[in-house]
Structure formats: structure tokens, C-alpha cells
Amino acid sequence: MKIRPLHDRLLVKRLLEEEEERRGGIIIPDTAKEKPQRGKVIAVGSGRILDSAQRVPLDIKVGDQVLFGKWGGNDVKLGDEEYLILEEKDVLGVIE
């Protein structure tokens, strides 16, 4: 199954944290852990449409690693994979 984001939206796959921190011998279950705020862009929309009907292309491209807010976007599940659909304005920055 494929998905193509519309307009100024991005399809992002969250990047998992490489290290798990344990403090004081307490193991935090997966359900209580915070979701990563970093991801890789899988697909981008065609751009934002202005009131003048002119299309503005996105600054973000496929393959970019981005930072986004904790509560931004919508979680979607395609097959066994989980993704996030964000608007371009929800992206805080591109990791270079």
C-alpha cells in the first residue's frame, strides 16, 4: 500500500532512539515511554496553494531527517509500519 500526502503535508517515519536510559534500576515499559520527536521524510505533498492559486513548493524533501513537536501531526498505520502525517508548519527543523 502506498500513500501520497496532499498539499503541504509530509509522511514521516519516526526514528527510534538508539540508547535506552535506565536510572536507578527502574525499567520503563514501552507504553509509558515518550515517542521520538525525530523522523525521516518518506513522501512529500506537491506544495501549499496560496489565495492567488499559485503553488508554493515545500522546503523539505524526501530523505530529510526532521524534528517535530510532541503533539503535532496524525499517527497512521500502513501494514505493519507506523507513520506520522505532518503539515510543513509542524516541522521544527531539518537535521543536517
LOTORVO-657637 format. One line per 4 residues: number of its first residue (from 1); their letters; for each residue x, y, z of N, C-alpha, C. Coordinates in Angstrom, 1 decimal. Layout:
N
NUM = A = X/Y/Z/X/Y/Z/X/Y/Z ~ ... $
END
This chain:
96
1 = MKIR = 0.8/-1.2/0.0/0.0/0.0/0.0/0.9/1.2/0.0 ~ 0.5/2.2/-0.8/1.3/3.5/-0.9/0.4/4.6/-0.5 ~ 1.0/5.7/0.0/0.2/6.9/0.4/1.0/8.1/-0.1 ~ 0.3/9.0/-0.7/0.8/10.3/-1.2/0.2/11.4/-0.4 $
5 = PLHD = 1.0/12.2/0.4/0.4/13.3/1.1/-0.1/14.4/0.2 ~ -1.1/15.1/0.6/-1.6/16.2/-0.2/-1.1/17.5/0.3 ~ -1.0/18.5/-0.7/-0.6/19.9/-0.5/0.6/20.0/0.4 ~ 0.6/20.6/1.5/1.8/20.9/2.3/2.0/19.9/3.4 $
9 = RLLV = 1.7/18.7/3.2/1.8/17.6/4.2/3.0/16.7/3.9 ~ 3.5/16.1/4.9/4.7/15.2/4.8/4.3/13.8/5.5 ~ 4.8/12.8/4.9/4.7/11.4/5.5/6.1/11.1/6.2 ~ 6.1/11.0/7.5/7.4/10.8/8.3/7.4/9.5/9.0 $
13 = KRLL = 8.5/8.8/9.0/8.7/7.6/9.8/9.5/8.0/11.0 ~ 9.0/7.7/12.2/9.8/8.1/13.4/11.1/7.3/13.5 ~ 12.1/7.9/13.9/13.4/7.3/14.1/13.5/6.9/15.6 ~ 13.8/5.6/15.8/13.8/5.1/17.2/15.1/5.6/17.9 $
17 = EEEE = 15.0/5.8/19.2/16.1/6.3/20.0/17.1/5.1/20.0 ~ 18.4/5.4/19.8/19.4/4.4/19.8/19.7/3.8/21.2 ~ 19.7/4.7/22.2/20.0/4.3/23.5/18.8/4.3/24.4 ~ 18.7/3.4/25.3/17.7/3.4/26.3/18.3/3.7/27.6 $
21 = ERRG = 17.8/4.7/28.3/18.4/5.2/29.5/17.7/4.5/30.7 ~ 18.4/4.0/31.6/17.9/3.4/32.8/18.5/4.1/34.0 ~ 17.6/4.6/34.9/18.1/5.3/36.1/17.6/4.6/37.3 ~ 18.5/4.3/38.2/18.1/3.7/39.5/17.5/2.3/39.3 $
25 = GIII = 17.8/1.6/38.3/17.4/0.2/38.1/15.9/0.1/37.7 ~ 15.3/1.2/37.4/13.8/1.2/37.0/13.7/1.0/35.5 ~ 13.0/0.0/35.1/12.8/-0.2/33.6/11.4/0.4/33.3 ~ 11.4/1.3/32.3/10.1/1.9/31.9/9.5/1.1/30.8 $
29 = PDTA = 8.2/0.7/30.9/7.6/-0.1/29.9/7.4/0.8/28.6 ~ 7.3/0.1/27.5/7.2/0.8/26.2/6.0/1.7/26.1 ~ 4.9/1.3/26.8/3.7/2.1/26.8/3.8/3.5/27.5 ~ 4.8/3.6/28.4/5.0/4.8/29.2/6.1/5.7/28.6 $
33 = KEKP = 6.8/5.2/27.6/7.9/5.9/27.0/7.3/7.0/26.1 ~ 8.1/8.1/26.0/7.7/9.2/25.0/8.1/8.7/23.6 ~ 7.3/9.1/22.7/7.6/8.8/21.3/8.7/9.7/20.8 ~ 9.6/9.3/19.9/10.7/10.1/19.4/10.1/11.3/18.7 $
37 = QRGK = 10.8/12.4/18.7/10.4/13.6/18.0/11.3/13.9/16.8 ~ 11.9/12.8/16.3/12.8/12.9/15.2/12.3/11.8/14.1 ~ 12.4/12.2/12.9/11.9/11.2/11.9/12.6/11.5/10.5 ~ 12.3/10.5/9.6/12.8/10.6/8.2/11.6/10.8/7.3 $
41 = VIAV = 11.7/11.7/6.4/10.6/12.1/5.5/10.6/11.0/4.4 ~ 9.4/10.3/4.3/9.2/9.3/3.3/8.6/9.8/2.0 ~ 7.7/10.7/2.2/7.0/11.3/1.0/6.5/12.7/1.3 ~ 6.5/13.6/0.3/6.0/15.0/0.5/4.9/15.3/-0.5 $
45 = GSGR = 4.0/16.2/-0.1/3.0/16.7/-1.0/3.5/17.6/-2.0 ~ 2.6/18.1/-2.9/3.0/18.9/-4.0/3.2/20.4/-3.7 ~ 2.8/20.8/-2.5/3.1/22.2/-2.1/1.8/22.9/-1.6 ~ 2.0/24.0/-0.9/0.9/24.8/-0.4/0.3/25.7/-1.5 $
49 = ILDS = -1.0/25.8/-1.5/-1.7/26.7/-2.5/-2.1/28.0/-1.9 ~ -1.6/29.1/-2.5/-1.9/30.4/-2.0/-3.3/30.9/-2.4 ~ -3.8/32.0/-1.8/-5.1/32.5/-2.2/-5.1/32.9/-3.7 ~ -4.0/33.2/-4.3/-3.9/33.6/-5.7/-3.8/32.4/-6.6 $
53 = AQRV = -4.0/31.2/-6.0/-4.0/29.9/-6.8/-2.6/29.5/-7.2 ~ -1.6/30.2/-6.7/-0.2/29.8/-7.0/0.3/28.7/-6.0 ~ 1.0/27.7/-6.5/1.5/26.6/-5.7/2.9/27.0/-5.2 ~ 3.2/26.9/-3.9/4.5/27.1/-3.4/5.1/25.7/-3.0 $
57 = PLDI = 6.2/25.3/-3.6/6.8/24.0/-3.3/7.3/24.0/-1.8 ~ 7.4/22.8/-1.3/7.9/22.6/0.1/9.4/22.8/0.2 ~ 9.9/23.2/1.3/11.4/23.3/1.5/12.0/22.0/1.9 ~ 11.1/21.1/2.4/11.6/19.8/2.8/11.4/18.7/1.7 $
61 = KVGD = 12.4/17.9/1.6/12.4/16.9/0.5/12.5/15.4/1.1 ~ 12.2/14.5/0.3/12.2/13.1/0.7/13.6/12.7/1.1 ~ 13.8/12.0/2.3/15.1/11.6/2.8/15.6/12.5/3.9 ~ 15.1/13.7/4.0/15.5/14.6/5.1/15.1/14.1/6.4 $
65 = QVLF = 16.0/14.3/7.4/15.7/14.0/8.8/15.2/15.3/9.5 ~ 14.0/15.2/10.1/13.4/16.4/10.7/13.1/16.2/12.2 ~ 12.9/17.4/12.8/12.5/17.4/14.2/11.1/18.0/14.2 ~ 10.2/17.4/15.1/8.8/17.9/15.1/8.4/17.9/16.6 $
69 = GKWG = 7.3/18.6/16.8/6.8/18.7/18.2/6.1/17.4/18.7 ~ 6.0/17.3/20.0/5.4/16.1/20.6/4.0/15.9/20.1 ~ 3.2/16.9/20.0/1.7/16.7/19.7/1.4/17.0/18.3 ~ 2.3/17.3/17.4/2.0/17.6/16.0/1.7/16.4/15.2 $
73 = GNDV = 0.9/16.6/14.2/0.6/15.5/13.2/-0.4/14.5/13.6 ~ -0.6/13.5/12.7/-1.6/12.4/13.0/-0.9/11.1/12.7 ~ -1.0/10.2/13.7/-0.4/8.8/13.5/-1.3/8.0/12.6 ~ -0.6/7.3/11.7/-1.3/6.4/10.7/-0.5/5.1/10.7 $
77 = KLGD = -1.2/4.0/10.4/-0.6/2.7/10.3/-0.9/2.1/9.0 ~ 0.2/1.8/8.2/0.1/1.2/6.9/0.7/-0.2/7.0 ~ 0.0/-1.2/6.9/0.5/-2.6/7.1/1.0/-2.7/8.5 ~ 2.3/-3.1/8.6/2.9/-3.2/9.9/3.7/-2.0/10.4 $
81 = EEYL = 3.8/-1.0/9.5/4.6/0.2/9.8/3.7/1.3/10.3 ~ 4.3/2.1/11.2/3.6/3.3/11.8/4.3/4.5/11.2 ~ 3.5/5.5/10.8/4.0/6.7/10.2/3.3/7.9/10.9 ~ 3.7/9.1/10.5/3.1/10.3/11.0/2.9/11.2/9.8 $
85 = ILEE = 1.7/11.8/9.7/1.5/12.8/8.7/1.5/14.2/9.3 ~ 2.4/15.0/8.9/2.6/16.4/9.4/2.3/17.4/8.4 ~ 1.9/18.6/8.8/2.0/19.7/7.9/3.4/20.3/8.0 ~ 3.8/21.0/6.9/5.1/21.6/6.9/5.4/22.5/8.1 $
89 = KDVL = 4.3/23.3/8.5/4.5/24.2/9.6/4.7/23.5/10.9 ~ 4.4/22.2/11.0/4.7/21.5/12.3/6.1/21.0/12.4 ~ 6.9/21.1/11.4/8.3/20.7/11.4/9.1/21.9/12.1 ~ 9.9/21.5/13.1/10.7/22.5/13.8/12.0/22.8/13.1 $
93 = GVIE = 12.6/21.8/12.5/13.8/22.0/11.8/14.3/20.7/11.0 ~ 15.2/20.9/10.1/15.8/19.8/9.4/17.2/19.5/9.9 ~ 17.5/18.3/10.2/18.8/17.9/10.7/19.8/17.7/9.5 ~ 20.9/18.4/9.6/21.9/18.4/8.5/23.1/17.7/8.9 $
END
